[in-house]
Amino acid sequence: DVLKTLRTYQAASELGSESLGAYVISQCRTASDILAVMVLQKQFGMTPESGKMMRVVPLFETLNDLTNAPEVLTTLFDVPGYLGAVKGKQEVMVGYSDSAKDAGRLAACWAQYTSQEAMAKVAASSGIELTFFHGKGGTVGRGGNPALYRAILSHPPNTINGRFRVTEQGEMITQNFGSPAIAERSLDIYTAAVLREAFTDHIEPTPSWRDQMARVSKVSCAAYRQLVREEPRFVPYFRQATPELELGQLNIGSRPAKRNPK
């Protein structure tokens, strides 16, 4: 695995600067995960001066990772030389699908909201221009929302600021960009919502409302995990009541039917 990783960086270093984008770190948990990628890029000559340095984007995708994300950024921004290397800009990816599978939809949604709030404050205090990359799927359980315009406006205050990046994957590419007319309409919605958000007077959740959401999230997460992880009848029932096994054999999605447990 180490040799494969080094060969990947070697190949990336030989590409033109316009071929490289973001290096997304899945299951990012510590600042060292991000710094390791920066060090490896430097070893292969992928520096800001060369114009080949990829944006290093931590992906926080479980309940614990979302909760700890602000602390990770605080540690990262305190590292000497890091802010200069990234030129005062940082991109962070928020995982919707995996956090919902980990904690249940309600607890995941609240964790995504509060985590983005806290990360935005950390970035602002360090003078960092923060861009959130929303790793959403098409279904509601994976962070999707058919009411796209209102969904964008529902994001926490001071977390968009005219910058909004989101995944479009699998069948959603065809659904939202399958023809020139549909693609133009989808881009119209994104643009209008981001512009509207900049001129919206957001209402901050009250302390009592936050306390209530925290309690409800804790209860819902415990109930969800008890059913999914501890109830022995759940998986057999799920496989009999849904076409899960059959859908896993169809080549229509952007993800495998299930992850490798290793």
Stockholm file with secondary structure:
# STOCKHOLM 1.0

chainA/1-262         DVLKTLRTYQAASELGSESLGAYVISQCRTASDILAVMVLQKQFGMTPESGKMMRVVPLFETLNDLTNAPEVLTTLFDVPGYLGAVKGKQEVMVGYSDSAKDAGRLAACWAQYTSQEAMAKVAASSGIELTFFHGKGGTVGRGGNPALYRAILSHPPNTINGRFRVTEQGEMITQNFGSPAIAERSLDIYTAAVLREAFTDHIEPTPSWRDQMARVSKVSCAAYRQLVREEPRFVPYFRQATPELELGQLNIGSRPAKRNPK
#=GR chainA/1-262 SS CHHHHHHHHHHHHTSCGGGCCEEEETTCCSHHHHHHHHHHHHHTTCCTTTTCCCEEEEEECSHHHHHHHHHHHHHHHTSTTHHHHTTTEEEEEEESHHHHHHHCHHHHHHHHHHHHHHHHHHHHHTTCEEEEEEECCSSGGGTCCSCHHHHHHTSCTTSCTTCCEECCCTHHHHHHHSSHHHHHHHHHHHHHHHHHHHTCCCCCCCHHHHHHHHHHHHHHHHHHHIIIIICTTHHHHHHHHSCHHHHTTSSCSSSCSSCCCC
#=GC SS_cons         CHHHHHHHHHHHHTSCGGGCCEEEETTCCSHHHHHHHHHHHHHTTCCTTTTCCCEEEEEECSHHHHHHHHHHHHHHHTSTTHHHHTTTEEEEEEESHHHHHHHCHHHHHHHHHHHHHHHHHHHHHTTCEEEEEEECCSSGGGTCCSCHHHHHHTSCTTSCTTCCEECCCTHHHHHHHSSHHHHHHHHHHHHHHHHHHHTCCCCCCCHHHHHHHHHHHHHHHHHHHIIIIICTTHHHHHHHHSCHHHHTTSSCSSSCSSCCCC
//
